[in-house]
Each structure stands twice: as structure tokens, then as C-alpha cells.
Amino acid sequence: MLFSFFAMKNFCLNSRSRTGLVAATALLLNACAPGQDTPTPTAGINVSHYLAVGDSYTAGLSEGGFTLASQTYSFPNLLAKQLQGVTANAAFTQPLLDAGTGTGYLDLVDFTAAGFPRTRRVAGQAVVRTLINPAACGGADTVRVLTRSTTSSALPQNLGVPGITLSQLETVNLGNASTATPTSVFNPYFERLLPAADSRTYLQAVTTAASTATFFTYFQGLDDVMPYVRSGGQCGALPNTTLMKNNAKKILDVLTAGGRPGIIAKLPAIITLPLLRQGQGLVLEARLQKSFGDTARIYIEDPFGSGEGQHITNSDYVLATALLRLGQLTRVVVGTTSLMLPYGRDIRNPVRNSDVLDGVLELARINNVFTIYNNELDRLAGVYLMPVITEAGTKRTLDLDVSLFNQVADAISIGGVVYSAEPVRGNVFSLDYYSLTPRGNGLVANAFITAINKAYHANIPAVDVNSLPTTAR
């Protein structure tokens, strides 16, 4: 277990602290005395028809794929189960895949000497047809049209759509496979939610679903920046912040109409996710030096385009997708000589720009997008008169960095189980270094529950995260 990289914190869950408290919040988990009575669960608001709006995290993407198991352990589904425990006849529908179908997923093979997981791809089943986009970011991309949900005649309550962006909010035919072409804007996950040949936009779908909703959660925007992040800033332009803000307002105008209660979550800092955190400059360098038993440095290409190598800094992040290639011998032409040099560990063979986000330009741009968007969510929450959800009595939005991701970055112990940012071994993040495990989804659900309990004076029990599986299989 590679937890020497973290300063461990210890928390425990007793009968009192299980009630609506997020397991990763030190302030709320410092009382661990046994033998206390469990208060009667209450909702405080009408949660009989909960609507979840968002992208990959809301949909339940996990292990680099979308399957029945990953949907089952999505944080909205886990949250809904807790809401059902306090509200009679509460229901929650998801656009469930059939068992054994879906996109496939990543399976663990083993770990490298440095502790990075090696994976293999397990193929998906029941693909209706494929579309190949030759001009996609990063090279040709295959879009797989999946079998339609059996609930598509009526919109599900989980409207999480992997890969959807706020810029696509009003894109007509976004989920219409009959009009999809290799280069058109089409989302096969949205298509599954709709009847065949349905041209409606995502905003129209949210509007329809919200008409019967009594409570909502909103957690959207991460997928807007992921093409840029995954390409090391080389393609997939960063989203227009004005468009992000305007379209978030359009969705939230619908969700909060009539004073409908809910929780608005802000985006976590991108460096809290293992996709970047595992590759943080000097921390990664020290980890590789320990693994290789040497003192070799990591070099990255000059972000300003000279092509020359420069020593990595702690503000630069090698993408997790490149970690397994660091130190491998690759052919490089130096002058007129062809040499085999270790990738990233020789100044003559630096980590390519497409495999790293530098702190000078690319990461600063991403952070600027997140700051502008999150500030707008804070502003809108005030406009909508959303209730305060923090102990300090100042914030009306859920800050997942404070309540969860910053906590697991340092490693915490819940009932003797360690939770950290290490993929797989840390119990929070899955094999793709981005999406959540079932237990990670349980922690996110608990963050929302804590916010609900504070905002609406409810008493909803927390998810017992240790009872959940470690992988979505």
C-alpha cells in the first residue's frame, strides 16, 4: 500500500456521526464516542421525486467505462437510496443498461514497481452501430451507439450524461442517432435517454423532467475541460466562460423554479484528481527515483514551443496516461544520431507537451476557467436564495474540495479503511485516474447529504461507504 506519500488523518463513524455526515469532513467527524442513540431520520423537505443533473460523475462513469454496475453505484443513486429511507414511496429511475452491455471497462492487471496500475480493456457488448470521426481531438475517434434505455419513453430522474458539455445545452439533435454523422455533435449517452429520433435539446429534457421534480442536485462542468486536459492542452479548446455561465444559469433557472430545493455543487480543482495529482512534478520525480534506484530527473518540453527539454517543476503535471511510459527507452534523433533514451528521464528525450500540463500556461488557464465558473455558481446561489450549507454560514454552494477531495488528498481512515487519492488502492478513484469507485461515489453522496442536512435542517443518514464494493463490476 503506497500511502507513505500522505499524512494520514483518522476519522470514525459511530451511530451519531453516520447521520448525514460526510465521512471526509474532520469538523463533523471528531465525535467518536460509542453508545449514542441514532436520531430518527427526517428529510425536512419534499424529496419524493429527486432529479440529478450533470455529466460523467452524475451518470456514474467508472473504471473508464459505463456499465450497469457503474450506474448502480452512481452518487445520485446512492443518495436516492438514503432519501428513500426517510420519504415513503420516493422513487428514482436511471437509464439502466442491460447486464453485460455498455462501453466496457478497465480491468487491473498488476502494479508497476512505482505503484502505478497496469490495465487491460474489457470490451463492451450490444453496440448498435459505430461512427468514426477522423477529425476528432487527438486522432480518429469511434463513437459507439448503445442500446436504448427501456425507460426512454419517459425521461429518467438521473439525467447525468457522460461527455456532455454546457456548450451543447441547446444543441438540436444532440441525442438523435438518425441524424448523426461522423463529424456532427452527437452524444450516444444522451441518445439512450430519449425515444428514437428525438431532436430535443438537453435543456428541453431537463425542463421536462424538472416539471415533476421536488428536489435536485446540480454538478456539471468538469467534462467541459476534459478534452483540453487529456490532450495536454494540445487540442480541445478550453470552454468559453461566458457561455458556461450563461448556460449554467439557464439550467439552474429551470431547476430552482418555484423555489424548488436542491444542492448546487462547484467543480473541484483539477489538480485534486489523480489524472494530474499522480504526475505532480517533483513528487513524481522522487517517486520514480525511488523505483528506479537512481537520481535521474524528469524533463519536459519547453511549453513555449522551442522543443528543448527543461527540468520539471512542482507546478507541472504529467498526465496519468503517460506515467507508464516514463523511463522507457524510445528512439530519438539527436543531431544526426539515432539514440535509444529513457522517455522523460533524459533532457534529450523530454516528456512531450501532449503528455503534460505546464503550470505556466495550461494549468493557469484551466484554473481561471474553474474560478470564473465557480464564482458564478456562488453568485447564482445567492440570486436563487439557496440556503446556507456551511458551518460558517457563508456559502450556499457545495465545495467538494473542502468537503472531500482535499481530505482524501492527504489520506483519511474511516472505520479502519484508508481513503486516499491513490487510484484503486485509495478506494476513491478508479483505474482511469478520473472517475470514482463505488466507495468514492458514496463519499460524494455523503457530501451532498451533509449539505442537505445543513441547508434544510434534515436528518438523512449517511451512506455506509465501507459496505460498498471497491470496484464497479
Summary of the structure (lengths in Angstrom):
residues: 473
radius of gyration: 22.5
end to end distance: 22.0
largest distance: 76.7
contacts: 1657
relative contact order: 0.18
helix: 32%
strand: 19%
